[in-house]
């Protein structure tokens, strides 16, 4: 049983709380200055509080606050060397975090799928047993170097929005051809889910998986020809690059604080 505190109960913080509650293997303290935000997670957390001193008791303290408030929170948060501070604050570098706490600092970038236990998360090395336990209950994670956190923020942190956009496009195409919107939504979302699970469970590369669906003379290859002849790869790459660049900009702002 890991005693974990989550500071910040907005979209990401509440997703983490809901996800951890699903496993029923952690003692969860939720902390936020907003009573309304706490009300939204009170059924999942073991306790809620507006007091940072109460939240500071966790063996792992997760920061799920906006980058522009993290300095204030750290100034008021007192932790000890035997605790771990796991920061989910987007683009805030370790060099800003570490000098402001006595705790062991780990930086991570999860996404909202933490709520359903299907999160993708990039996290800086090294990962303790307690942190590994938390992340495993929230989904999948990879350990990377700090220097790669900006691209990870773009890829898996911002990535869900890009995927939602693609699902929306496929749903709209289905509706335009006569499907009910609810039916199209289920078919499109489950298709993305199944394709993603196939990638995770298969050792085949992505080109091989595409070929496995694209039977010569069949329906899929006709659609793939449209994609192959389009700029969709460049557009997706540009979206990821734009998100990475913004992450780098935010990180640079903390170098002067």
N, C-alpha and C positions, 0 to 999 in steps of 0.2 A: 504494500500500500504506500504510494507516494503522496506526500502532502504537497499539493501544488496550488499556487496562487496565480490568478490571472488578473492583471491590472489593465483595465480597458475593456469594456463590454460592448463595443460597437460591433460592426458586422463580423470582423475577423475574430475578435475576442469571444463573442458569443458562439461563433462556429466552433472554436476550440473547446469551450466549456461544454457545449452540447455533445461534441464528439467524445470527449473524455468521459462524460456521464454515461455514454452508451456502454463503455467497458466495465463500469461499476468496480473499478480496481484502484481508484484514486480518491483522496479526500480533497475536495475542490473548494477553494475560497475565491469568490468573485468580488472584484473591487472596482468601483467607478464613482466619480463625483456625481453622476446623474442617477437619481432614484428610479427614473423611468427605465434607464438601461439595466439597472439591477433587477427591476421587476420582470424584465424579459427573460432573465436567466435563473430566477430564484427557484424554479422547479428542478433545475439541473444541478445547481451548486449545493454543496453542503452548508455553506453560509455565504451571506453577502455582506459587504461593508463599504462604507465610504472612507474608512480610516486606513491610511497606508501602513500604519504600525501593525495593524492586524494582518494585512496582506504580507507583511515582511516576515511572518513566521513560517512560511512555506519552505520546504527543503529545495524546491524549484520554484522560482518566481518568474512568471512569463510576462513580458511587457508587450502588450498589444495595443499600444497607443500611437497616435499620429506623430510623425517626426518632429513637428513644431512644438510638441508639449513634452518630449522625452527629457529634455534638460531639467525642466522644473520637477518632473517626477523623480528623477535620479537624485536631485538635490535634497529631496525630502524622504528618500528611501534608504534606510540603513540596513545593510546586509553584512554577513560575516563570511570569512573564508571557506567555511564548510557548506555554504549554500551555493546554488547555481542560479545565475541570472540568464534566462533565455530570452533574447530580444527578437521579437517579430516586427519591430518598427522598420518599415521599408526604407532602405538606402542609408540607414544610420550605421557608420562603420565601427569596427571594434576599437579603433584608436580613440574614438570619442567616448565609447561606453566604458572601457576597462579602467581608465584613471578615475572614474566617478563612483566606483564601488569596490568593496573588498571581496565580493563574491567572484567565483569563477564565471567568466562570461562566455556564452555561446551565442552566436548570431544565426538566426534561421529565417527562411522565407517560405512560409506555407501558403495555402490558398483556402478559399471558402469551403472546399470539399472536405475539410476537417470535420464538418458537422455530420457527414454521413460515413466517416471512417475511410474515405477514399482520397484523401489529400495527397498531393505531391509536394514535397518539401526539400529544399536544399539547406544544408546546415554546415557550419564551419567545424572543423576538427579541433580538439577531440570531443567525442560524444560520450558522456558518462552513462552508467547503467540506468540511472533514474531518467535521464533525458531520452535515452533509447526506448525505454518502456513507454513513455508518454507519446513519442513520435510513432511507434509501432501501432498504438491504439488509434491514432489519427489517420493512418494511411501508410504510404511509402515515403522513404527519405533517402537521400544520398549525401555523403559527406564530401565537401569541396573546400578548396582554398578560398580565403577571404577575397582574393583578387577576382574571383569569378562570381561573386554575389550579385553584381549588377546585371549580368546576363541571366543569371538564375531568377532574379526578380522579374525580369522581362518575360522569361520563358514560362515559368510555372506560377509566378505570382500574378502577372497580368494575363497569362494564357487563358484562364477560364473565360474571360470576356471575349477573347478572340474566338474561342470554340462556340460560345453562346451565339455569336454573330453568324458563324457558319451554320449552326443548327437552324437558326432563324431563317436563313436563306433557303435551306432545303425544305423547311416546313412551308414557307410561302410558295415554293414551286409546287409542292404537293397540293396545297389548297387551290392554287390557280388551275390545277388539272382535275379538280373535283373532290379531293379528299376533304373530310371534315377536319377542322383545325386541331381538335383534340386527338383525332386518330393520327394525323400527320406528325403531331408533336411527339407522341409515343413512339411511332416508327422511327423518326429521325433521331431522337435522343437515345433510344435503345440501340440503334445502329452504331452511333458514336461510342456508346458504352461497350458494346460487344467488340467493335474494332479495336478499341483501346486495350481491352482485356486480352485479345488475341496477340497484340504486340507485346504485352507484358509477359505472356506465358509461352511465347514462341521464340525459338532461337533463329528463325528465318529473318533475313533483312527485309526492310520495308519494300524494296523493289520486288522481291520475290513474293511477298504477300499481295502486292498489287497484281502481279502476273497471275496469281492463283485465282483471283476473282475475274480477271479480264480474259475470258475465253475468246479466242479468235472467232470473229463473225457474230459474237454475241452482243448483248445490250450494253454491258459495262464498258467494253472497249470503245464503243461509240462516244460515251460520255467522257472517257479518259482522253480521247483524241482532242476534245474541246479543251480540257484542262491542260494537256501537254502543249497545246498551241496558244495558250493564254499567258498572261503575266501573273497568274495567281501565286506562283512561288516567290516572285520578286515582291509582290504586294505583302504577302505574309512576312517575308524577311524584313521589309521596311517597317511593318508594324512592330515587330520584335526589336528592331534597331532603335526605333523612336522611344520605346519604353525603356530600353537599356540606357539610352542617352539621358533621359530624364532622371533615371536612378543615379547616374554618374553626377549630374548637376546637383541633385539633392545632397549626395555624399560630399561634394566639394564644399558646400555651404557649411558643413560641420568641421571642416579642417581649420576654420578660422575661429572656432569657439573654444 
